[in-house]
Amino acid sequence: MFSLIAVFVLLIACMNFVNLTTARASHRSLEIGMRKVVGANRVNLIRQFLGESVLISFLSLLIAVGLVLLALPAFGSISGKELSLAAFNIGLLAAGLIGIGLVTGILSGSYPAFLLSAIKPVRVFKGALRIGSKNSAFRKILVTCQFSLSIALIIGTFVVYRQLDFMQKKNLGYNQEHIVYFAERGAFWENYDAFKIELQRNPDIVGITAASSIPTHTVTSTSGVGWEGKDPGFEVLFTQFNVDYDYFETFEMEMAQGRSFSKDFPADVTEAFILNETGARLTGMEDPIGKEFTLWNKSGPIVGVVKDYHFKSLHAKIEPLVLRMFHRNWNRYVIIRVKSDGITETLKAVEDTYKKCHPGYPFEFQFLDEALNALYSSEMQTGKVFRYFMFLAIFISCLGLFGLASFMADQRTKEIGIRKVLGASVSGIFLMLLKEFVKWVLLASAISWPLAYFVMDRWLKNFAYRTDLGLWIFLVSGILGLAVAAATVSYQSLKASVANPADSLRYE
């Protein structure tokens, strides 16, 4: 993705070079005419202009390498990658950079080279040279392509941040706030009951439980399940893990049917099962409570159905789930919910109790909400990169647009002077000049919308639960592109429209 965005930005810069070089062709017409008169042929001129383009490209490459060396630490922190030029084979890296510089120079210089080398000396010296409408149309196409890519990046940035916001605000089916957990070490489970009882006396501890998996790392599934009326030929995978008493209460989960595991029912430890709603629907039983369920040839009643909750990241759909209490020593994590006030003091009390019950091991815990955010670190980094590249792409597009607006205003100086003499207002001339660029940006929006929709729709398909590609995203991106373009060319347009016509017409 980084490489693709980098190619987009480089293409925008190449378009700028082509645009400005062809726009200023008339300023080099005398030079080209004289060179042809004294014997230069078209091949010589093509080599000259391509050589100039490649030279500029390699000078830019040297500056770019210096900027990369300065910016690499910052970019590494943004992208979450450990980046260093020392990690590459210097020979291959140098060859690759030279290749990029050469291709960029040839790509951006080819059209201007062939255009300028075709200028006829006779037309130059007669003063009849004009950069025709065909070349003007080509420049408009390049500006449109530039802003199409820029607006596509704006849409991409909106979508990435909207999806991140969706994931952070989505109801996961449990309360992940103020939950800490730690993994068991050594013979911790021998003193787990004493540890739990002592913590339950602390008024700042809301709940404590244990499980063999946590919602950020639930990977165990099995097809060794059965239930009353199950078709023997029907194969299905159930995610399964072990939990302790108070699991549902600690996570503040809701039961859709039945009850949670309870000490009031001693048989729960050896033979009770709880399914999630997806698992219960899969069995086809209208009322599964009390019905027989089998896991690995161990049977027992279904005592409850918990409302569906996300025990994996939002990349995956909620799968059938079965929970049980068998094999208590399979539990790997202790999960504690604390009150929001005085968390530091509460965790110090937990640490003291831990060291008392399990001396010799450090108390190393993690907040669940931080672990959940880590599931989407890649998307967060993608959002940051999109944002910075979006600004870079828009900035480069605006540089080209500013230069082109300056050139076009200069080319139309006499036209503007005549219009003012004939009564045109400043606002009328300003809008006339602005309109030329605005319509290109509107066309760029129309081109970029389906392109961005296709790419971002594919990206969103990585998530089982995702936001929608609302029409407002495309409309806002178009308005932003339009506003940026208008702001860029407004200065030159206003400068040209308020100029004194006497300055441009005094020699006519």
C-alpha positions as CSV (number, residue, x, y, z in Angstrom):
1,M,0.0,0.0,0.0
2,F,2.9,2.4,0.9
3,S,4.5,1.7,-2.5
4,L,1.2,2.3,-4.4
5,I,0.6,5.6,-2.7
6,A,4.3,6.6,-3.4
7,V,3.8,5.8,-7.1
8,F,0.6,8.0,-7.1
9,V,2.6,10.9,-5.6
10,L,5.4,10.4,-8.1
11,L,2.9,10.4,-11.0
12,I,1.4,13.6,-9.8
13,A,4.9,15.2,-9.7
14,C,5.6,13.9,-13.2
15,M,2.3,15.4,-14.4
16,N,3.4,18.7,-13.0
17,F,6.6,18.6,-14.9
18,V,4.9,17.7,-18.2
19,N,2.3,20.4,-17.6
20,L,4.6,23.2,-16.8
21,T,7.2,22.3,-19.5
22,T,4.6,22.2,-22.3
23,A,2.9,25.3,-21.0
24,R,6.1,27.2,-21.3
25,A,7.1,25.8,-24.7
26,S,6.7,29.2,-26.3
27,H,9.4,30.7,-24.1
28,R,11.9,28.3,-25.6
29,S,10.7,28.6,-29.2
30,L,13.4,31.0,-30.3
31,E,16.1,28.7,-28.9
32,I,14.7,25.7,-30.7
33,G,14.3,27.6,-33.9
34,M,17.9,28.9,-33.8
35,R,19.2,25.4,-33.0
36,K,17.4,23.9,-36.0
37,V,18.6,26.7,-38.3
38,V,22.2,26.0,-37.4
39,G,21.9,22.3,-38.1
40,A,20.3,20.5,-35.1
41,N,17.9,17.8,-36.1
42,R,14.9,16.5,-34.1
43,V,16.9,13.6,-32.6
44,N,19.4,16.1,-31.2
45,L,16.6,18.2,-29.6
46,I,14.9,15.1,-28.2
47,R,18.2,14.0,-26.6
48,Q,18.7,17.5,-25.2
49,F,15.2,17.8,-23.6
50,L,15.3,14.2,-22.3
51,G,18.8,14.9,-20.9
52,E,17.5,18.0,-19.1
53,S,14.6,16.0,-17.6
54,V,16.8,13.1,-16.5
55,L,19.3,15.6,-15.0
56,I,16.5,17.2,-13.0
57,S,15.3,13.8,-11.9
58,F,18.7,12.8,-10.6
59,L,19.3,16.1,-8.8
60,S,15.9,15.5,-7.2
61,L,16.9,11.9,-6.4
62,L,20.0,13.2,-4.5
63,I,17.8,15.7,-2.5
64,A,15.3,12.9,-1.9
65,V,17.9,10.5,-0.4
66,G,19.0,13.3,2.0
67,L,15.4,13.9,3.0
68,V,14.8,10.2,3.5
69,L,17.8,10.0,5.8
70,L,16.4,12.9,7.9
71,A,12.8,11.7,7.9
72,L,13.3,7.9,8.3
73,P,13.0,7.9,12.1
74,A,9.8,9.9,12.0
75,F,8.3,7.8,9.2
76,G,9.3,4.6,11.1
77,S,7.3,5.8,14.1
78,I,4.3,6.6,11.8
79,S,4.3,3.3,9.9
80,G,5.2,1.1,12.9
81,K,8.1,-0.4,10.9
82,E,11.8,-0.6,11.9
83,L,13.3,1.1,8.8
84,S,17.0,1.5,8.0
85,L,18.9,1.9,4.8
86,A,21.6,-0.3,6.3
87,A,19.1,-3.2,6.1
88,F,19.4,-3.2,2.3
89,N,22.1,-4.4,0.0
90,I,23.7,-1.1,-0.9
91,G,24.4,-2.2,-4.5
92,L,20.8,-3.3,-5.1
93,L,19.5,-0.2,-3.4
94,A,21.7,2.1,-5.5
95,A,20.7,0.3,-8.7
96,G,17.0,0.5,-7.8
97,L,17.2,4.3,-7.0
98,I,19.1,5.0,-10.2
99,G,16.5,3.0,-12.1
100,I,13.7,5.0,-10.5
101,G,15.4,8.3,-11.3
102,L,16.0,7.2,-14.9
103,V,12.4,6.0,-15.4
104,T,11.0,9.1,-13.8
105,G,13.1,11.4,-15.9
106,I,12.2,9.7,-19.2
107,L,8.5,9.4,-18.2
108,S,8.1,13.0,-17.3
109,G,10.4,14.3,-20.2
110,S,9.2,12.3,-23.1
111,Y,6.1,14.2,-24.1
112,P,7.7,17.7,-23.7
113,A,10.7,16.4,-25.7
114,F,8.7,15.2,-28.6
115,L,6.4,18.3,-28.5
116,L,9.2,20.9,-28.4
117,S,11.4,19.1,-31.0
118,A,8.5,19.3,-33.5
119,I,8.4,23.1,-33.5
120,K,9.1,24.5,-37.0
121,P,11.6,27.4,-37.2
122,V,9.7,29.3,-39.9
123,R,6.6,29.6,-37.7
124,V,8.9,30.8,-34.8
125,F,10.5,33.6,-36.8
126,K,7.2,34.7,-38.3
127,G,5.8,34.9,-34.8
128,A,3.0,32.5,-35.8
129,L,3.9,29.9,-33.1
130,R,1.0,29.0,-30.8
131,I,0.6,26.2,-28.3
132,G,-2.5,24.8,-29.9
133,S,-5.7,23.7,-28.4
134,K,-4.6,20.1,-28.6
135,N,-1.7,20.7,-26.2
136,S,-4.0,22.8,-24.0
137,A,-6.4,19.9,-23.8
138,F,-3.6,17.6,-22.9
139,R,-2.6,19.9,-20.0
140,K,-6.2,19.9,-18.8
141,I,-6.2,16.1,-18.9
142,L,-3.1,16.0,-16.8
143,V,-4.6,18.4,-14.2
144,T,-7.7,16.3,-14.1
145,C,-5.6,13.1,-13.5
146,Q,-3.6,14.9,-10.8
147,F,-6.7,15.9,-8.8
148,S,-8.4,12.5,-9.5
149,L,-5.5,10.8,-7.6
150,S,-5.6,13.5,-4.9
151,I,-9.3,13.2,-4.3
152,A,-9.0,9.4,-4.3
153,L,-6.5,9.7,-1.5
154,I,-8.9,12.1,0.4
155,I,-11.7,9.5,0.1
156,G,-9.3,6.7,1.2
157,T,-8.3,8.8,4.3
158,F,-11.9,9.4,5.2
159,V,-12.8,5.7,4.8
160,V,-9.9,4.4,6.9
161,Y,-10.6,6.8,9.8
162,R,-14.3,6.1,9.6
163,Q,-13.7,2.4,9.9
164,L,-11.3,2.9,12.8
165,D,-13.9,5.0,14.5
166,F,-16.5,2.4,13.8
167,M,-14.4,-0.3,15.4
168,Q,-13.6,1.7,18.4
169,K,-17.2,2.6,19.1
170,K,-18.9,-0.7,18.2
171,N,-20.6,-2.5,21.0
172,L,-18.5,-5.7,21.4
173,G,-21.2,-7.4,23.6
174,Y,-19.2,-6.8,26.8
175,N,-17.6,-3.9,28.7
176,Q,-13.9,-3.8,28.0
177,E,-13.3,-0.7,30.1
178,H,-11.2,-0.9,33.4
179,I,-10.3,-4.6,32.8
180,V,-6.8,-5.8,33.5
181,Y,-5.5,-9.3,32.9
182,F,-2.3,-11.3,33.4
183,A,-1.1,-14.7,32.4
184,E,-0.6,-17.4,35.0
185,R,3.0,-18.5,35.7
186,G,4.4,-21.4,37.7
187,A,2.1,-23.0,40.1
188,F,-0.2,-20.0,40.4
189,W,-3.5,-22.1,40.3
190,E,-2.6,-23.8,43.6
191,N,-3.2,-20.4,45.3
192,Y,-5.8,-19.0,42.9
193,D,-8.8,-19.5,45.3
194,A,-7.0,-17.7,48.1
195,F,-6.0,-14.9,45.7
196,K,-9.5,-14.5,44.4
197,I,-11.1,-14.5,47.9
198,E,-8.8,-11.9,49.2
199,L,-9.3,-9.6,46.2
200,Q,-13.1,-10.0,46.5
201,R,-12.8,-8.3,49.9
202,N,-11.4,-5.2,48.2
203,P,-14.3,-2.7,47.5
204,D,-12.4,-1.4,44.5
205,I,-12.5,-4.8,42.8
206,V,-15.7,-5.1,40.7
207,G,-15.1,-8.7,39.5
208,I,-12.5,-11.4,39.2
209,T,-12.5,-14.5,37.0
210,A,-10.2,-16.7,34.9
211,A,-10.3,-18.2,31.4
212,S,-8.2,-20.2,29.0
213,S,-8.6,-17.4,26.4
214,I,-9.2,-13.7,26.3
215,P,-11.2,-11.8,23.7
216,T,-8.0,-10.6,21.9
217,H,-6.6,-14.1,21.5
218,T,-9.2,-16.8,21.0
219,V,-8.0,-19.4,18.6
220,T,-9.1,-22.9,19.7
221,S,-11.9,-24.5,17.8
222,T,-13.1,-28.1,17.3
223,S,-15.5,-30.1,15.2
224,G,-15.9,-32.6,18.1
225,V,-19.3,-31.4,19.1
226,G,-22.8,-32.9,19.1
227,W,-26.3,-32.1,20.4
228,E,-29.8,-33.6,20.5
229,G,-31.1,-34.2,17.0
230,K,-27.7,-33.4,15.2
231,D,-27.3,-34.9,11.8
232,P,-24.3,-37.2,12.0
233,G,-23.1,-36.0,8.6
234,F,-23.2,-32.3,9.6
235,E,-19.7,-31.0,10.3
236,V,-19.3,-27.6,12.0
237,L,-16.5,-25.9,13.9
238,F,-17.2,-24.5,17.4
239,T,-14.8,-22.2,19.1
240,Q,-14.4,-23.4,22.6
241,F,-12.5,-22.5,25.8
242,N,-12.6,-22.8,29.5
243,V,-13.9,-20.2,32.0
244,D,-14.2,-19.8,35.7
245,Y,-17.1,-18.6,37.9
246,D,-18.0,-14.9,37.5
247,Y,-16.8,-14.8,33.9
248,F,-19.9,-13.3,32.4
249,E,-20.5,-11.0,35.4
250,T,-16.9,-9.6,35.3
251,F,-17.2,-8.8,31.5
252,E,-20.8,-7.5,32.1
253,M,-22.2,-9.8,29.4
254,E,-25.9,-10.4,29.1
255,M,-27.6,-13.8,29.0
256,A,-30.1,-14.4,26.2
257,Q,-31.5,-17.5,27.9
258,G,-30.8,-19.5,31.0
259,R,-28.1,-18.6,33.5
260,S,-24.3,-18.4,33.9
261,F,-22.2,-20.8,35.8
262,S,-22.9,-20.8,39.5
263,K,-21.6,-22.3,42.7
264,D,-25.3,-23.0,43.5
265,F,-25.0,-25.8,41.0
266,P,-22.0,-28.0,41.8
267,A,-22.5,-30.1,38.6
268,D,-21.6,-27.0,36.5
269,V,-17.9,-27.7,37.2
270,T,-18.0,-31.1,35.5
271,E,-20.9,-31.2,33.0
272,A,-22.5,-27.9,32.1
273,F,-22.2,-25.9,28.8
274,I,-23.1,-22.4,27.8
275,L,-23.4,-21.5,24.1
276,N,-23.5,-18.1,22.4
277,E,-26.5,-17.1,20.3
278,T,-24.8,-18.1,17.0
279,G,-24.0,-21.5,18.4
280,A,-27.6,-22.0,19.7
281,R,-29.1,-21.0,16.4
282,L,-26.8,-23.5,14.6
283,T,-28.1,-26.4,16.7
284,G,-31.7,-25.6,15.4
285,M,-33.1,-26.1,18.9
286,E,-35.8,-23.5,19.7
287,D,-35.2,-23.8,23.5
288,P,-31.8,-25.3,24.1
289,I,-31.8,-24.9,27.9
290,G,-31.6,-28.3,29.5
291,K,-30.9,-30.1,26.2
292,E,-27.9,-32.4,26.0
293,F,-24.7,-31.1,24.4
294,T,-21.5,-33.1,23.7
295,L,-17.9,-31.8,23.5
296,W,-15.1,-34.4,22.9
297,N,-17.4,-37.3,24.0
298,K,-18.2,-35.5,27.3
299,S,-21.9,-34.8,27.6
300,G,-23.9,-32.4,29.8
301,P,-26.9,-30.0,29.7
302,I,-26.9,-26.6,28.1
303,V,-27.5,-24.2,31.1
304,G,-27.4,-20.9,29.3
305,V,-27.1,-19.0,26.1
306,V,-25.0,-15.8,26.3
307,K,-25.7,-12.9,23.9
308,D,-23.3,-12.8,21.0
309,Y,-20.1,-11.0,21.8
310,H,-16.9,-10.4,19.8
311,F,-14.3,-12.8,21.1
312,K,-12.1,-12.1,18.1
313,S,-11.2,-8.9,16.2
314,L,-13.9,-7.3,13.9
315,H,-12.0,-8.8,10.9
316,A,-13.9,-12.1,11.7
317,K,-17.6,-12.8,12.0
318,I,-18.9,-14.1,15.3
319,E,-18.6,-17.9,15.2
320,P,-20.4,-20.6,17.2
321,L,-19.0,-20.7,20.7
322,V,-19.2,-23.2,23.6
323,L,-17.9,-22.5,27.1
324,R,-17.4,-24.9,29.9
325,M,-15.7,-25.1,33.3
326,F,-14.0,-28.5,32.9
327,H,-10.3,-28.8,33.5
328,R,-9.9,-25.7,35.7
329,N,-6.1,-25.9,35.4
330,W,-6.5,-25.1,31.7
331,N,-7.2,-21.5,32.6
332,R,-4.2,-19.4,31.5
333,Y,-5.5,-15.8,32.3
334,V,-6.8,-14.1,35.4
335,I,-9.1,-11.2,34.5
336,I,-10.0,-8.4,36.9
337,R,-12.4,-5.5,36.6
338,V,-11.6,-2.5,38.8
339,K,-13.4,0.7,39.6
340,S,-12.6,3.7,37.5
341,D,-11.4,5.8,40.5
342,G,-8.0,5.2,42.0
343,I,-6.9,2.6,39.4
344,T,-3.2,3.0,40.4
345,E,-3.9,2.3,44.0
346,T,-6.1,-0.6,43.2
347,L,-3.5,-2.2,41.0
348,K,-0.9,-1.8,43.7
349,A,-3.2,-3.7,46.1
350,V,-3.6,-6.4,43.5
351,E,0.1,-6.6,43.1
352,D,0.7,-7.0,46.8
353,T,-1.9,-9.8,47.0
354,Y,-0.3,-11.5,44.0
355,K,3.2,-11.4,45.5
356,K,1.8,-12.8,48.8
357,C,0.0,-15.7,47.0
358,H,2.6,-16.3,44.4
359,P,6.1,-15.1,45.5
360,G,9.0,-15.2,43.2
361,Y,7.2,-14.0,40.1
362,P,6.7,-10.4,38.9
363,F,3.2,-9.0,38.5
364,E,2.9,-8.2,34.8
365,F,-0.5,-7.1,33.6
366,Q,-2.1,-5.5,30.6
367,F,-5.3,-3.4,30.1
368,L,-7.8,-5.2,27.9
369,D,-8.7,-2.0,25.9
370,E,-5.1,-1.5,25.0
371,A,-4.8,-5.1,23.8
372,L,-8.0,-4.6,21.7
373,N,-6.6,-1.5,20.1
374,A,-3.4,-3.4,19.2
375,L,-5.6,-5.7,17.1
376,Y,-6.1,-2.7,14.8
377,S,-2.6,-1.3,14.9
378,S,-2.1,-2.0,11.2
379,E,-5.3,0.0,10.3
380,M,-4.3,2.8,12.6
381,Q,-0.9,3.0,10.9
382,T,-2.6,2.9,7.5
383,G,-4.7,5.8,8.5
384,K,-1.7,7.9,9.5
385,V,0.1,7.1,6.3
386,F,-3.0,7.9,4.2
387,R,-3.3,11.3,6.0
388,Y,0.3,12.4,5.4
389,F,0.4,11.2,1.8
390,M,-2.9,12.8,1.2
391,F,-1.5,16.2,2.3
392,L,1.7,15.6,0.3
393,A,-0.3,14.7,-2.9
394,I,-2.6,17.7,-2.5
395,F,0.4,20.0,-1.9
396,I,2.2,18.8,-5.0
397,S,-1.0,19.1,-7.1
398,C,-1.4,22.6,-5.8
399,L,2.1,23.6,-6.8
400,G,1.5,22.5,-10.3
401,L,-1.9,24.1,-10.4
402,F,-0.4,27.4,-9.0
403,G,2.3,27.4,-11.7
404,L,-0.2,26.6,-14.5
405,A,-2.6,29.3,-13.3
406,S,0.3,31.8,-13.2
407,F,1.3,30.9,-16.8
408,M,-2.3,31.0,-18.1
409,A,-2.9,34.4,-16.4
410,D,0.3,35.7,-18.1
411,Q,-0.8,34.3,-21.5
412,R,-4.2,36.0,-21.2
413,T,-2.9,39.4,-20.0
414,K,-3.9,41.2,-23.2
415,E,-7.3,39.4,-23.4
416,I,-8.0,40.5,-19.8
417,G,-7.0,44.1,-20.6
418,I,-9.3,44.3,-23.6
419,R,-12.2,42.8,-21.6
420,K,-11.7,45.4,-18.9
421,V,-11.6,48.3,-21.5
422,L,-14.8,47.0,-22.9
423,G,-16.5,47.1,-19.5
424,A,-15.9,43.7,-17.8
425,S,-15.9,43.8,-14.1
426,V,-13.2,42.5,-11.7
427,S,-15.5,39.9,-10.3
428,G,-16.5,38.7,-13.8
429,I,-12.9,38.3,-14.9
430,F,-12.0,36.6,-11.6
431,L,-14.8,34.1,-12.0
432,M,-14.0,33.5,-15.7
433,L,-10.4,32.5,-14.8
434,L,-11.5,30.5,-11.8
435,K,-14.1,28.6,-13.8
436,E,-11.4,27.2,-16.1
437,F,-9.8,25.3,-13.2
438,V,-13.0,24.5,-11.3
439,K,-14.5,22.4,-14.1
440,W,-11.4,20.3,-14.3
441,V,-11.6,19.5,-10.6
442,L,-15.3,18.7,-10.9
443,L,-14.4,16.3,-13.7
444,A,-11.6,14.8,-11.5
445,S,-14.1,14.1,-8.8
446,A,-16.4,12.2,-11.2
447,I,-13.4,10.1,-12.3
448,S,-12.0,9.5,-8.8
449,W,-15.2,8.4,-7.1
450,P,-15.7,5.0,-8.9
451,L,-11.9,4.3,-8.6
452,A,-11.9,5.1,-4.9
453,Y,-15.1,3.2,-4.3
454,F,-13.6,0.1,-5.9
455,V,-10.4,0.2,-3.9
456,M,-11.9,1.1,-0.5
457,D,-14.7,-1.4,-0.9
458,R,-12.1,-4.1,-1.4
459,W,-10.2,-2.9,1.7
460,L,-13.4,-2.8,3.8
461,K,-14.0,-6.5,2.9
462,N,-11.1,-7.3,5.2
463,F,-13.6,-6.7,8.0
464,A,-16.6,-8.8,8.8
465,Y,-18.1,-5.8,10.5
466,R,-17.5,-2.5,8.7
467,T,-18.8,0.9,8.1
468,D,-20.6,1.9,4.9
469,L,-19.2,3.9,2.0
470,G,-21.7,6.8,2.4
471,L,-22.3,9.2,-0.4
472,W,-21.4,12.1,1.9
473,I,-17.7,10.9,1.9
474,F,-17.5,11.3,-1.9
475,L,-19.4,14.7,-1.8
476,V,-17.2,16.1,0.9
477,S,-14.0,14.9,-0.8
478,G,-15.1,16.6,-4.0
479,I,-15.9,19.8,-2.1
480,L,-12.5,19.7,-0.4
481,G,-10.7,19.2,-3.7
482,L,-12.7,22.0,-5.2
483,A,-11.9,24.3,-2.3
484,V,-8.2,23.5,-2.4
485,A,-8.1,24.1,-6.1
486,A,-10.0,27.4,-5.9
487,A,-7.8,28.6,-3.1
488,T,-4.7,27.8,-5.1
489,V,-5.7,29.6,-8.3
490,S,-7.5,32.5,-6.6
491,Y,-4.4,34.6,-6.0
492,Q,-3.3,34.5,-9.6
493,S,-6.9,35.0,-10.9
494,L,-7.4,38.0,-8.6
495,K,-4.0,39.4,-9.4
496,A,-4.8,39.2,-13.2
497,S,-8.3,40.6,-12.8
498,V,-7.3,43.7,-10.8
499,A,-4.3,44.6,-13.1
500,N,-4.4,48.0,-14.8
501,P,-5.3,47.3,-18.5
502,A,-3.1,50.2,-19.6
503,D,0.0,48.2,-18.5
504,S,-0.8,45.4,-20.9
505,L,-2.1,47.4,-23.9
506,R,0.2,50.5,-23.9
507,Y,2.2,49.0,-26.8
508,E,-0.7,47.7,-28.9
